[in-house]
Amino acid sequence: MKHNIISKPKQILDLIVCATQTPRSSVRFYSSKIQLRYQFRSASVSAKMATQTVCDSEKKLITHVIFDMDGLLIDTEKFYTEVQEIILSRFNKTFDWSLKAKMMGKKAIEAARVFVEETGISDSLTAEDFLVEREAMLQKMFPTCDLMPGASRLVKHLHAAGVPICVATGSHKRHYELKTQNHGGIFSLMHHIVMGDDPEVKQGKPSPDVFLAAARRFEGGSVDPSKILVFEDAPSGVLAAKNAGMSVVMVPDPRLDSSYHETADKVLSSLLDFNPADWGLPPFTDSAT
């Protein structure tokens, strides 16, 4: 028997309208959410086709580690959420995690465009004006951020074991300095830092630019991407790492829909749960606390 396969958001929307006699305008909001998920899944499939899932034998080849920063090493994502909720409240709109998932990890201006367009406020607030308004609030919040659980232990362990490590972040230099001013000890252990306003980073995540730039700057020259393990919390960051040909451990916020976990090679609830030995890296000599 031949079955019809519904593969695109528009087909799903048409089916809902036909089956329930619901006005198309009433389901438009849900269609937007379906579109977001459809785009992410399509990108996930493409990434998996370009880079096959890492098998156990390949994990033994890991020699270098790249860390994302926001929401992975330092607890700053909550500040973005708080500020964006405040701004949207003026327009009687709410900020949800389906939108946040699409913004996370991107360059500031790219995320800002997603924000104003997806929320339907672009006629009232431009992406540039949104960033100016957001900036004033964030500058007061960033210096108060804490390290994420397990971040200090993992970074110090890898550095002490002689594993080359670095940071690849979408944050610009001015934000990086505010966020890390109270955590200089940890970030000083990084071999190098690649930021979102780096000249070599032409496009933000999910483009692989930031991770490929990071791979080129390790001592001795460019490192084979298959030997690099990336730590990420954002869906776009996971895709960027996979697009770069690297392995990815994802440590997502528990509020992020689990469908965004599919592309990662490993998903953890915390950096405290990471076992270096699983990737051929030197094992911890202490217990997680």
ABEGO torsion letter per residue (X at the ends): XBBBBBABAAAAAAAAAAAAGBBAAAAAAAAAAAAAAAAAAAAAAAAAAABBBBBAAAAAABABBBBBABGAABBAAAAAAAAAAAAAAAAGBBBBAAAAAAABGBBAAAAAAAAAAAAGAAAABBAAAAAAAAAAAAAAAAAABBBBBGAAAAAAAAAAAGBBBBBBBABBAAAAAAAAAAAAAAAAABABBBBAABAABABBOABAAAAAAAAAABBGEBBBAAABBBBBABAAAAAAAAAAGBBBBBBBBAABBAAAAAABABBBABAAABBAAAAGBBBBABBBX
